[in-house]
Structure formats: C-alpha cells, structure tokens
Amino acid sequence: QVQLVESGGGLVQAGGSLRLSCAASGITFSFKAMGWYRQAPGKQRESVAQISSGGSTTYADSVKGRFTISRDNAKNTVYLQMNSLKPEDTAVYYCNTKFGWVDYWGQGTQVTVSS
C-alpha cells in the first residue's frame, strides 16, 4: 500500500532553515508527481510546492524564493528546503501524491517558527 513518511520538522527561529523529507513506498516513485502541503491551526490545508515526475516545480506565492522542492528518485524521497522562515510558516507540513482523484497523505511533521 502507499505509505508516505515525513521527517525533519522542528522548532526554529525566524530567519532560520529546515529541510523536510518524505520517504515514499508502495508506488513507482519516479513516475509520480509529489507535493508538500501545510495546515496552520484554524486554517485550511494549502499547497506549498509541487514537483512533477520530470522535475518541474511550482510554488505558492507565499514561499517563492524561500522554499525549494526537490526529489531523489534513487531514494524514493522528496524534499522541501525551507529558508528565511517566518512565523507565518508555522504549520503541520504534509507530503502528498495522487492516484486519479484519490489523495494519499503522510502523517505530517510540525514546523514551528518563533519570532
């Protein structure tokens, strides 16, 4: 079955950096688009960054120039490098992939940015 396992979250001061990882299993990883989403308390889950199977990337306007999504097909892993973090980046970050209309999610990893 599809399994996505995130890691790398934590507490960081504003201006700091974190790198999130998502290890995937149960899928032919190199063929799948992958994404990172986040959900802050009291807010809807939102897309942060997406990467296609071919490596094309898209970003939410709020993170452009600060976050970088990448993938390592040999390790079945997608990354989110987050620089210049802001308190408003505080959220639970989720890894995602899709099969048709079905979304698969990891368990999430908490990112907290202190001011």
Summary of the structure (lengths in Angstrom):
residues: 115
radius of gyration: 13.3
end to end distance: 40.1
largest distance: 40.4
contacts: 327
relative contact order: 0.31
helix: 5%
strand: 55%
